[in-house]
């Protein structure tokens, strides 16, 4: 199954998990970038506000066409109990090109339920597998990653 991981990461936590998944699945990977709009303390506050208000943002052009893949795995940090605004923008733009989807999110403590529900709602797709990792899980994510991958296969 040809798989693509697409993720956004403001602090590299989601990026680290995406890279671990990519290594385990031996698949393609693409980072959603936005020119650093959400960097720093001000970016953190702006990101949470935009996510809670359901706003989209400008994202940089992608290099991989999601329609070329059997499965797209979406990775996002949780912002104000929602997916990151750049991920929301990606789904709005490219959802019709995604055949099957799985998703994961990283969070400090909570809000992941609503974020994963919102991904499913916006995509209109049943998730093949979902995973969340809180601050404790990120320190040792192996068990959750293995379960996520097992559910995908």
C-alpha positions in Angstrom: 0.0 0.0 0.0 1.5 3.3 -1.1 1.4 5.6 1.9 2.1 9.3 2.5 2.4 11.0 5.8 1.5 14.7 5.8 2.0 16.7 9.0 2.5 20.1 10.5 4.7 20.8 13.5 5.3 24.1 15.2 7.7 22.8 17.9 9.0 19.6 16.2 7.1 17.2 18.5 4.7 16.2 15.7 7.6 16.1 13.3 9.5 13.6 15.4 6.5 11.3 15.6 5.9 11.6 11.8 9.5 10.8 11.1 9.3 7.7 13.4 6.2 6.5 11.5 7.9 7.2 8.2 10.8 5.0 9.2 8.6 2.2 10.4 6.3 2.3 7.3 9.0 3.1 4.8 6.8 5.6 3.1 6.8 9.1 1.7 6.5 12.1 4.0 5.6 15.8 3.5 5.7 18.6 6.0 3.0 21.3 5.7 4.8 24.6 5.9 3.5 28.2 6.3 6.5 30.5 6.3 6.7 30.5 10.1 3.4 32.3 10.7 2.9 30.5 14.0 6.5 30.7 15.5 7.1 32.0 19.0 4.8 33.1 21.7 2.7 35.3 19.5 2.3 32.6 16.9 1.2 30.2 19.7 -1.6 32.5 20.7 -2.6 33.3 17.1 -2.6 29.6 16.2 -4.9 28.7 19.1 -7.3 31.6 18.3 -7.4 30.7 14.5 -7.9 27.0 15.2 -10.8 27.7 17.7 -12.4 30.0 15.1 -12.1 27.5 12.2 -9.9 29.8 10.1 -7.7 28.7 7.2 -4.3 30.1 6.5 -1.9 30.3 3.7 0.3 27.2 3.4 3.3 26.7 1.1 2.7 24.6 -2.1 3.0 20.9 -1.6 5.3 18.6 -3.6 3.4 15.3 -3.3 0.0 14.8 -4.8 -2.2 12.9 -2.3 -4.2 11.2 -5.1 -1.0 9.3 -5.9 -1.3 7.4 -2.6 -3.6 4.6 -1.3 -3.4 6.0 2.2 -2.7 9.5 3.6 -1.8 9.8 7.3 -2.4 13.3 8.7 -0.4 14.4 11.7 -1.2 17.5 13.7 -0.5 19.2 17.0 -3.6 20.0 19.0 -4.4 23.7 19.1 -7.3 24.8 21.3 -8.9 21.3 21.1 -8.6 21.3 17.3 -6.2 20.4 14.5 -3.6 23.0 13.7 -4.8 25.7 11.2 -2.3 24.7 8.5 -3.6 21.1 8.7 -7.2 22.3 8.4 -6.2 24.3 5.4 -4.5 21.3 3.8 -7.7 19.2 4.3 -9.9 21.9 2.8 -7.6 22.1 -0.3 -6.8 18.4 -0.9 -9.4 16.3 0.9 -11.1 15.3 -2.4 -7.7 13.8 -3.5 -7.4 11.5 -0.5 -8.6 7.9 -0.9 -8.1 6.5 2.6 -7.0 8.3 5.7 -5.5 7.8 9.1 -4.6 10.5 11.6 -2.6 11.2 14.7 -2.2 14.2 17.0 0.2 15.3 19.7 -0.9 17.4 22.7 0.3 18.5 26.0 -2.6 16.9 27.9 -6.0 16.8 26.3 -8.2 18.0 23.5 -7.2 15.2 21.2 -10.7 13.7 21.1 -12.2 16.8 19.6 -9.2 17.3 17.2 -9.5 13.7 15.8 -13.3 14.1 15.5 -12.8 17.4 13.6 -10.3 15.7 11.2 -12.9 13.0 10.5 -15.7 15.6 10.1 -13.8 17.8 7.8 -12.5 14.9 5.6 -15.8 13.1 5.6 -13.8 9.9 5.8 -13.8 7.0 8.2 -10.3 6.9 9.7 -8.4 3.6 9.2 -6.6 4.3 12.4 -6.1 7.1 14.9 -3.5 7.9 17.5 -2.9 10.6 20.1 0.2 11.2 22.1 0.2 13.4 25.1 3.4 14.8 26.7 4.0 11.6 28.6 3.4 9.4 25.6 5.8 11.4 23.4 8.7 10.4 25.7 8.1 6.7 24.9 5.8 6.4 21.9 6.7 2.9 20.7 3.7 1.0 22.0 1.2 3.5 20.6 3.0 3.7 17.3 3.1 -0.1 17.0 -0.7 -0.2 17.6 -1.4 2.6 15.1 0.7 0.8 12.4 -1.0 -2.6 13.2 -4.4 -1.0 12.7 -3.3 0.5 9.4 -2.2 -2.8 8.0 
